[in-house]
Amino acid sequence: MSNVHPYVGRAHPRVDGALKVTGRAKYAAEFFADGMVYAAAVPATIAKGRIVSIDLSAAKSAPGVIDILTHENRPELPDSDEPYLNDMVAVPGSPFRALYNDRILYSGQPIALVVADTHENARHAASLVTATYEAETPTVDVAEARHEAYDTFEPRDGIPPPPPPRGDAEATFKGADIKLSESYRVAPEHHNPMELMATTVIWEGDGALTIHTKTQGVNNPKNYICAVLGLDPGKVRVTSPFVGGAFGMVLRPQYDLLVATMTAIKLERSVRLVLTRGQMYTMGWRPDTLQTVALSAKEDGELTSISHHAIQATSQFEDYQEPTVNWSGLIYDCPNVSLKYELAKIDVSTPSDMRAPGAALGVCALEIAMDELSYRLGMDPLELRLKNYAEKDQNDDKPFSSKELKAAYAQGAEQFGWKDRDSRPRSMRDGKELIGQGMATGCWEAMMQPHGGRATLSAEGKLEVACGTADIGTGTYTILAQIGADALGLDIDDVTARVGDTSLPMAPPEGGSWGAASAGNAVRVACTALKEELLKAARGLHDSPLANASLEHVSFANGKISLVSDDEKFVTFGDAVRGSGSADVTAEAMFEPDEDFAGKYASYTHSAVFAEVRVDEQLGVVRVTRIVSAIAAGKILNLATARSQILGGVVMGIGMALHEETMWDKALGRVVNANLGEYHMPAHADVQNIDVIFVEEDDKANPLGVKGLGEIGIVGAAAAIANAVFHATGKRVRDLPITIDKLL
């Protein structure tokens, strides 16, 4: 029997925590090499048109300037789209090519790269670069482009188009006595991770490069940069051991990777490029989306039709897509459903995935509409959802691999005290503040991807587990160490996890909440393969007590391989490793999702979100005072890091509901609030009591029973808050964020 308690399922502290709080965790802009030079990007000041000329004279005369790259003097780049499409998360269209030609596609697009001996000198010289443009009038508002919206486009890989209609939603709606049709909008939001976009390229000589870049998956930028610049993959290593916030922004390679690497090759020197906070607003944004939801129901609340139509912004050069409307066909049981999704091109950079892409927007509109319908019916919002509870995924006509949403509703409502709520709007108050309570449902697909894993045990009994995935702040280092520790019965202090390096086993970018299930299972199968190798070595020892034992006959714990039937008969890990003839024993394995299972079942995480707000009746100031988020997401690997994931998602939901809004100047086509002073996000004072409940759920979609938690925390959170604001004030705001001007 092991003296080491199981780690999986416990609230274990982050194994990388000490590195982060002491500043020893190195991020992309913190690697250094002798002779390094520093780069700064020069942004375009128009949103549409072409460059007539660029004046570099003042910049070239500035202190420390080494070189300046523009479209006129940069190294050769491919003319076709094909090399740029070596991006695992590419979207249909013609990918952006930095410094390629004189065309300006969006405000802030880089038009030059200044290289100098220090970061400060590069920034100063970049400010001296000026350009003359032939400007055209941009369109940056999706509402102005909606008349040219289209639904005929090449589907984005991995993003399912809306399912075919079922029943006749239009006719059913027309004939219904109780119906609702409203339009909804969530303002575009920009990623604002703490870590700025950065790439440090170390010139190793003879064409060899080590690239440290901010990414959610090192293999993607390596494939991309090797294809675009024609590099030998054997001479390129990409690392990203730590990421200071990502949330989808760096699933795709951003332009800093290309221009920094191109510069390092040209100069044959190490180069570091860090974008400014303002330049971060030229990429990484959740698309502006116009949505219409129409619902009809019987008097008892049974839904008879659902129609959901979305027009989503994309760039002029790519057809970025999200599964925005699909959720309305699977969350509730309904016989008549019509879902339509369109794109509208505007003069901006291509949007990017941002925590729960599609669901954060589409479920928000649906859940506000469901709340409106509940008031129209005179029915409790939770009762309406239970009345229309879906027992299977009607989009794909599949049963769920598991679904404990009813338990999430029950446990969340109990913790929140939902039964004590007075259902009448404006009926609850405390002094000058109106109190409102609202709820919403959340849903996100439980996905998995093929991942490679490696496990290595030394003669000293130290285990290293490795996978080429990323830890984007979710706690991947910790859960992989937990899985490894349990697999071999080790103390977790004897386990080291490695991620974020192209020298490690293959993994795609980490996103979509598939990281824990995919990388975790990759480490699990690698540890199983390692145990087989260890047992093989142990069996080969002279007079081995395990000579005839198979894997099911032994246990691995306390540094020993012991017979289950007689733990006095064992071989130590050290003896087994030494018996292998090597300093350590290593095994690699590949985890592949069960396609047969996926063909038979639909797998989703679910949540029930309950929110309480207080609204100053005179000033219109909204405070979120309580949120309860009940989560059904299969097995929880680490209660501490899992809770943190939900807390982070809920806080982003608060931002979506009340704070975050990217504003473009319609004449200039540029973001006017491109800084943390004017782009509002929740601060500590905006975040009060958040209770997280993990509902017990047994799922068989993968051997670990994991569904993933990165996205589900945000889905439904903004809708629950919006619904609470209506309950408090009696005023329905369908255009988020809910700011003071919309309530007064």
DRENLUMTI-467906 format. One line per 4 residues: number of its first residue (from 1); their letters; for each residue x, y, z of C-alpha. Coordinates in pm, whole numbers, plus 50000, padded with zeros to 5 digits. Layout:
% residues N
NUM	A	X,Y,Z  ...
This chain:
% residues 744
1	MSNV	50000,50000,50000  50130,50346,49913  50222,50591,50186  50152,50868,49936
5	HPYV	49792,50987,49918  49631,51025,49574  49682,51371,49429  49424,51374,49151
9	GRAH	49101,51522,49280  49267,51718,49560  49329,52092,49597  49706,52086,49554
13	PRVD	49902,52414,49529  50052,52503,49193  50389,52335,49150  50509,52638,48952
17	GALK	50377,52888,49205  50710,52956,49372  50873,53032,49036  50606,53288,48956
21	VTGR	50592,53470,49288  50972,53496,49304  51007,53615,48945  51207,53311,48833
25	AKYA	50946,53203,48578  51072,53336,48245  50831,53477,47989  50893,53545,47621
29	AEFF	51053,53888,47673  51280,53774,47955  51530,53563,47763  51862,53723,47676
33	ADGM	52168,53666,47459  52495,53852,47413  52476,54107,47134  52096,54118,47141
37	VYAA	51925,54403,46960  51579,54541,47019  51295,54611,46779  50992,54838,46783
41	AVPA	50699,54830,46541  50567,55143,46369  50186,55139,46332  49984,55271,46039
45	TIAK	49779,55578,46122  49503,55506,45873  49265,55210,45859  49229,55168,45484
49	GRIV	49430,55270,45180  49794,55251,45074  50134,55386,45169  50261,55647,44926
53	SIDL	50598,55698,45097  50774,55638,45428  51023,55892,45566  51295,55713,45765
57	SAAK	51551,55995,45772  51489,56116,46127  51467,55765,46264  51792,55656,46098
61	SAPG	51971,55949,46261  51842,55864,46607  52082,55721,46868  52152,55348,46852
65	VIDI	51956,55269,46536  52091,54964,46353  51835,54897,46081  51480,54977,45973
69	LTHE	51267,54729,45779  50972,54825,45562  50784,54659,45278  51039,54810,45042
73	NRPE	51356,54660,45192  51251,54359,45398  51378,54007,45318  51185,53805,45063
77	LPDS	50843,53677,45168  50617,53429,44987  50361,53571,44746  50106,53291,44784
81	DEPY	49879,53224,45079  49984,52863,45115  50288,52906,45344  50094,53140,45575
85	LNDM	49821,52878,45607  50065,52651,45795  49878,52767,46103  49680,52505,46294
89	VAVP	49417,52768,46378  49405,52946,46043  49070,53070,45917  48954,53077,45554
93	GSPF	49086,53365,45351  49420,53531,45286  49621,53557,45610  49773,53890,45710
97	RALY	50135,53939,45602  50329,54200,45797  50549,54437,45594  50439,54264,45276
101	NDRI	50328,54554,45053  50190,54907,45058  49828,54810,45135  49679,54915,45469
105	LYSG	49411,54676,45591  49352,54810,45942  49461,55089,46174  49774,55004,46366
109	QPIA	49900,54758,46105  50283,54756,46124  50444,54954,45842  50804,54947,45966
113	LVVA	51025,54778,46222  51302,54981,46385  51601,54793,46528  51831,54956,46781
117	DTHE	52080,54878,47053  51830,54927,47336  51456,54894,47378  51428,55263,47462
121	NARH	51624,55374,47156  51413,55153,46931  51091,55298,47073  51216,55654,47034
125	AASL	51329,55603,46677  51002,55433,46587  50819,55747,46696  51019,55945,46437
129	VTAT	50906,55738,46139  50640,55915,45932  50441,55805,45630  50230,55961,45358
133	YEAE	49914,55771,45272  49646,55755,45009  49358,55703,45248  49016,55551,45184
137	TPTV	48709,55578,45405  48695,55279,45641  48394,55094,45779  48449,54967,46133
141	DVAE	48090,54928,46256  47925,54595,46182  47584,54762,46194  47684,54972,45892
145	ARHE	47805,54662,45706  47514,54434,45792  47336,54499,45462  47629,54322,45291
149	AYDT	47635,54026,45530  47676,53683,45370  47640,53319,45473  47824,53151,45187
153	FEPR	48182,53097,45299  48430,52815,45341  48372,52667,45688  48648,52722,45940
157	DGIP	48817,52398,46043  48679,52275,46375  48388,52521,46379  48062,52346,46290
161	PPPP	47819,52550,46082  47463,52589,46211  47272,52260,46188  46989,52231,45935
165	PRGD	46649,52360,46051  46421,52116,46228  46047,52154,46211  45908,52489,46096
169	AEAT	46014,52760,46339  45881,53049,46130  45527,52914,46091  45512,52802,46452
173	FKGA	45621,53144,46573  45364,53322,46359  45082,53111,46498  45189,53129,46862
177	DIKL	45000,53322,47127  45305,53371,47348  45613,53486,47166  45913,53709,47189
181	SESY	46151,53849,46927  46430,54084,47028  46773,54197,46913  47085,54172,47127
185	RVAP	47442,54297,47107  47755,54242,47310  48013,54509,47242  48344,54397,47093
189	EHHN	48607,54324,47356  48984,54316,47339  49217,54075,47507  49417,54248,47778
193	PMEL	49649,53985,47924  49915,54106,48167  50192,53980,47941  50234,54184,47625
197	MATT	50289,54016,47290  50660,53943,47262  50910,53735,47067  51277,53688,47151
201	VIWE	51478,53519,46875  51817,53382,46978  52062,53356,46688  52257,53035,46755
205	GDGA	52477,53060,46445  52475,52863,46120  52106,52942,46070  51994,52781,46397
209	LTIH	51732,52970,46597  51579,52938,46941  51256,53136,46947  51088,53234,47272
213	TKTQ	50741,53363,47189  50409,53411,47358  50190,53127,47233  49931,52871,47335
217	GVNN	50116,52596,47154  50480,52596,47045  50435,52364,46749  50206,52608,46572
221	PKNY	50449,52904,46553  50730,52666,46457  50532,52519,46167  50424,52866,46060
225	ICAV	50761,53038,46070  50944,52750,45902  50690,52749,45618  50682,53126,45566
229	LGLD	51059,53184,45588  51165,52852,45438  51359,52745,45748  51495,52400,45827
233	PGKV	51269,52268,46107  51566,52078,46247  51736,52410,46319  51440,52583,46484
237	RVTS	51332,52537,46842  51037,52727,46989  50972,52758,47361  50705,52918,47576
241	PFVG	50733,52776,47927  50511,53040,48085  50232,53254,47943  50103,53563,48119
245	GAFG	49744,53528,48007  49622,53414,47668  49250,53318,47655  49267,53247,47281
249	MVLR	49466,53550,47169  49779,53351,47082  49628,53039,46935  49743,53186,46604
253	PQYD	50091,53333,46542  50082,53713,46561  50298,53945,46353  50567,53989,46620
257	LLVA	50683,53632,46553  50731,53688,46179  50901,54027,46185  51131,53946,46479
261	TMTA	51246,53619,46321  51287,53780,45982  51502,54052,46139  51720,53806,46333
265	IKLE	51794,53614,46013  51874,53931,45819  52108,54069,46086  52234,53730,46209
269	RSVR	52182,53862,46561  51949,53789,46848  51641,54015,46845  51370,54098,47095
273	LVLT	51038,54259,47001  50778,54357,47260  50457,54523,47146  50311,54816,47337
277	RGQM	49980,54802,47519  49831,55023,47247  49952,54784,46977  49777,54499,47158
281	YTMG	49451,54664,47050  49535,54595,46685  49478,54221,46739  49302,53977,46969
285	WRPD	48940,54089,46989  48601,53925,47035  48398,54015,46725  48116,54265,46731
289	TLQT	47796,54062,46688  47435,54152,46614  47188,53884,46721  46814,53831,46697
293	VALS	46644,53565,46907  46278,53471,46859  46103,53232,47101  45749,53102,47119
297	AKED	45592,52891,47391  45273,52737,47519  45107,52888,47826  45271,52626,48049
301	GELT	45615,52737,47928  45688,52457,47682  45896,52602,47400  45745,52558,47055
305	SISH	46004,52742,46844  46351,52894,46863  46505,53113,46594  46851,53261,46637
309	HAIQ	47021,53480,46377  47368,53633,46416  47572,53873,46203  47934,53871,46312
313	ATSQ	48217,54104,46213  48524,53979,46031  48815,54140,45852  48827,54223,45484
317	FEDY	49081,53948,45421  48963,53647,45626  48631,53481,45712  48667,53440,46087
321	QEPT	48385,53225,46232  48249,53114,46569  47971,52866,46660  47755,53152,46787
325	VNWS	47402,53030,46716  47446,52652,46746  47391,52650,47122  47029,52755,47078
329	GLIY	46957,52421,46914  47092,52201,47193  47048,52365,47534  46667,52334,47538
333	DCPN	46424,52075,47408  46235,52227,47117  46081,52071,46801  46109,52376,46575
337	VSLK	46449,52543,46548  46603,52771,46286  46961,52894,46321  47138,53131,46083
341	YELA	47491,53273,46093  47632,53546,45868  47952,53746,45836  48001,54113,45759
345	KIDV	48338,54250,45652  48478,54564,45812  48818,54736,45799  48976,54586,46109
349	STPS	49218,54308,46195  49077,53956,46195  48899,53879,46524  49041,53606,46743
353	DMRA	48911,53334,46967  48840,53476,47311  48739,53257,47602  48438,53049,47499
357	PGAA	48424,53184,47140  48070,53174,47010  47917,53046,47332  47998,53356,47536
361	LGVC	47801,53561,47282  47532,53324,47157  47435,53179,47493  47423,53531,47637
365	ALEI	47158,53637,47384  46960,53314,47427  46964,53333,47807  46852,53695,47819
369	AMDE	46571,53604,47578  46471,53309,47800  46455,53545,48096  46236,53784,47900
373	LSYR	46008,53496,47804  45977,53388,48168  45841,53730,48262  45607,53728,47966
377	LGMD	45475,53391,48087  45467,53494,48452  45690,53194,48523  45997,53151,48740
381	PLEL	46311,53168,48516  46453,52850,48666  46120,52668,48631  46109,52766,48261
385	RLKN	46451,52613,48203  46361,52293,48384  46039,52271,48185  46244,52264,47863
389	YAEK	46535,52054,47985  46705,51871,47697  46777,51504,47754  46978,51474,47431
393	DQND	47163,51692,47182  46896,51758,46920  47144,51925,46685  47325,51596,46625
397	DKPF	47055,51362,46757  47290,51207,47012  47260,51128,47382  47491,51316,47617
401	SSKE	47795,51133,47750  47683,51274,48086  47470,51567,48192  47419,51679,48551
405	LKAA	47272,52020,48472  46962,51948,48681  47187,51889,48980  47371,52213,48900
409	YAQG	47039,52401,48892  46935,52247,49225  47264,52294,49409  47322,52642,49270
413	AEQF	46970,52756,49358  47001,52616,49710  47336,52784,49773  47210,53114,49631
417	GWKD	46875,53111,49811  46676,53141,49488  46350,53028,49650  46346,53342,49867
421	RDSR	46353,53574,49566  46054,53804,49509  45992,53763,49135  45849,54112,49080
425	PRSM	46090,54363,48921  46186,54650,49153  46041,54460,49450  46363,54416,49646
429	RDGK	46563,54706,49786  46798,54812,50061  46787,55185,50123  46874,55369,49801
433	ELIG	46979,55049,49626  46755,54823,49423  46839,54453,49457  46807,54218,49163
437	QGMA	46859,53846,49122  46895,53665,48790  47013,53333,48655  47128,53172,48335
441	TGCW	47246,52842,48190  47595,52782,48053  47717,52521,47806  48048,52440,47636
445	EAMM	48166,52149,47428  48395,51897,47601  48664,51844,47338  48985,51644,47309
449	QPHG	49278,51646,47068  49560,51398,46994  49856,51466,47225  50190,51299,47278
453	GRAT	50328,51233,47624  50661,51124,47769  50753,50987,48109  51110,50941,48235
457	LSAE	51215,50783,48567  51568,50815,48702  51747,50563,48921  51697,50809,49210
461	GKLE	51322,50772,49173  51262,51113,49018  50991,51127,48752  50968,51373,48465
465	VACG	50646,51395,48265  50642,51599,47946  50405,51714,47675  50442,51981,47408
469	TADI	50125,52154,47526  50114,52494,47700  50029,52614,48046  49843,52938,47979
473	GTGT	49784,52993,48349  49532,52714,48396  49754,52494,48615  49870,52243,48353
477	YTIL	50208,52194,48520  50032,52098,48840  49775,51854,48705  50034,51676,48492
481	AQIG	50253,51638,48801  49952,51508,48996  49871,51249,48729  50234,51137,48714
485	ADAL	50263,51113,49091  49953,50897,49118  50055,50675,48828  50379,50569,48999
489	GLDI	50280,50618,49362  50532,50899,49413  50536,51210,49626  50457,51503,49398
493	DDVT	50781,51671,49504  50958,51391,49316  50775,51474,48992  50870,51744,48741
497	ARVG	50638,51847,48459  50765,52001,48136  50558,52179,47871  50598,52456,47616
501	DTSL	50892,52334,47407  50905,52189,47056  51161,51935,47177  50880,51767,47372
505	PMAP	50618,51523,47237  50374,51673,46989  50068,51868,47097  49843,52120,46917
509	PEGG	49770,52465,47063  49604,52458,47404  49251,52597,47378  48884,52509,47375
513	SWGA	48910,52355,47725  49070,52042,47579  49407,52080,47756  49344,51885,48075
517	ASAG	49163,51598,47907  49413,51574,47622  49751,51644,47781  49642,51470,48102
521	NAVR	49557,51153,47918  49879,51176,47717  50080,51176,48039  49862,50896,48175
525	VACT	49930,50668,47876  50300,50759,47882  50319,50662,48250  50145,50331,48171
529	ALKE	50403,50265,47901  50678,50358,48146  50547,50110,48401  50556,49839,48137
533	ELLK	50920,49921,48061  51010,49926,48431  50841,49592,48491  51019,49445,48191
537	AARG	51352,49556,48338  51253,49429,48684  51157,49089,48547  51497,49059,48383
541	LHDS	51692,49095,48709  51866,48788,48847  51634,48597,49081  51368,48863,49036
545	PLAN	51062,48814,49259  50862,48960,48969  50994,48723,48703  50652,48596,48600
549	ASLE	50445,48902,48692  50236,49101,48447  50128,49462,48488  49794,49373,48649
553	HVSF	49974,49166,48913  50191,49448,49050  50158,49789,49209  50387,50091,49184
557	ANGK	50429,50282,49509  50687,50398,49763  50967,50361,49509  50895,49993,49454
561	ISLV	50725,49757,49212  50549,49507,49437  50330,49204,49388  49972,49287,49473
565	SDDE	49936,48947,49638  50251,48986,49851  50400,49332,49892  50710,49181,50055
569	KFVT	50811,49069,49708  50929,49373,49519  51194,49540,49307  51292,49899,49379
573	FGDA	51259,50161,49108  51635,50217,49129  51716,49850,49073  51472,49833,48783
577	VRGS	51621,50140,48617  51976,50016,48666  51870,49676,48535  51762,49842,48212
581	GSAD	52124,49932,48145  52051,50305,48127  52063,50600,48363  51687,50630,48332
585	VTAE	51388,50463,48172  51181,50661,47924  50855,50587,47749  50656,50790,47498
589	AMFE	50296,50736,47398  50023,50904,47199  49676,50973,47329  49406,50955,47064
593	PDED	49043,51043,47147  48797,50758,47104  48630,50845,46772  48374,50567,46810
597	FAGK	48260,50711,47142  48247,51062,46995  48036,50929,46709  47777,50796,46950
601	YASY	47766,51065,47220  47763,51443,47255  47984,51570,47535  47939,51909,47699
605	THSA	48010,52088,48023  47716,52270,48180  47664,52539,48439  47391,52712,48633
609	VFAE	47480,53073,48717  47295,53278,48977  47376,53648,49021  47275,53923,49260
613	VRVD	47324,54292,49184  47262,54616,49369  47176,54922,49160  47190,55276,49296
617	EQLG	46844,55403,49200  46961,55763,49158  47304,55713,49003  47247,55394,48803
621	VVRV	47569,55237,48936  47555,54856,48929  47743,54639,49178  47760,54261,49147
625	TRIV	47745,54147,49509  47702,53770,49476  47747,53504,49214  47699,53131,49251
629	SAIA	47831,52921,48963  47743,52551,48978  47954,52352,48733  47901,52003,48590
633	AGKI	48228,51918,48416  48313,51558,48487  48601,51471,48719  48784,51765,48876
637	LNLA	49160,51701,48879  49258,51983,49114  48993,52162,49317  49211,52470,49370
641	TARS	49315,52534,49011  48968,52434,48888  48803,52689,49117  49047,52953,48992
645	QILG	48945,52878,48633  48578,52936,48714  48654,53250,48914  48850,53391,48620
649	GVVM	48571,53310,48377  48307,53468,48600  48515,53786,48635  48543,53806,48256
653	GIGM	48164,53764,48248  48132,54061,48483  48349,54257,48241  48129,54157,47949
657	ALHE	47812,54251,48133  47915,54584,48285  48255,54711,48176  48432,54604,47858
661	ETMW	48373,54782,47530  48615,54846,47247  48530,55173,47074  48636,55251,46718
665	DKAL	48644,55603,46577  48421,55564,46272  48603,55830,46073  48960,55723,46151
669	GRVV	48896,55353,46197  49114,55329,46507  49042,55215,46861  49002,55528,47070
673	NANL	49024,55360,47412  49336,55153,47347  49471,55168,47701  49390,55031,48044
677	GEYH	49272,55370,48165  48985,55400,47919  48913,55037,47835  48734,54938,48153
681	MPAH	48778,54597,48310  48662,54471,48649  48889,54582,48930  48912,54421,49274
685	ADVQ	48635,54650,49400  48403,54520,49129  48443,54156,49229  48283,54047,49555
689	NIDV	48146,53706,49658  48179,53427,49403  48085,53076,49514  48186,52784,49294
693	IFVE	48014,52447,49321  48145,52141,49139  47861,51900,49082  47956,51534,49091
697	EDDK	47946,51397,48739  48074,51067,48604  48175,51085,48240  48324,50812,48021
701	ANPL	48437,51022,47725  48800,50961,47828  48975,50747,48090  49031,51042,48325
705	GVKG	48664,51143,48309  48770,51504,48248  48567,51757,48048  48766,52080,48084
709	LGEI	48698,52410,48265  48861,52697,48078  48549,52820,47900  48245,52717,48102
713	GIVG	48302,52978,48377  48227,53271,48147  47934,53119,47957  47607,53243,48103
717	AAAA	47771,53477,48357  47700,53799,48167  47340,53693,48097  47277,53613,48464
721	IANA	47400,53962,48558  47193,54129,48286  46887,53939,48403  46954,54046,48761
725	VFHA	46978,54411,48650  46634,54381,48490  46491,54225,48806  46636,54512,49009
729	TGKR	46532,54800,48783  46254,54677,48557  46459,54805,48263  46577,54554,48006
733	VRDL	46916,54634,47850  46991,54423,47544  47309,54605,47442  47597,54503,47668
737	PITI	47784,54634,47859  47515,54776,48086  47656,55120,48160  47507,55399,48368
741	DKLL	47372,55590,48067  47162,55288,47964  46989,55271,48302  46922,55639,48369
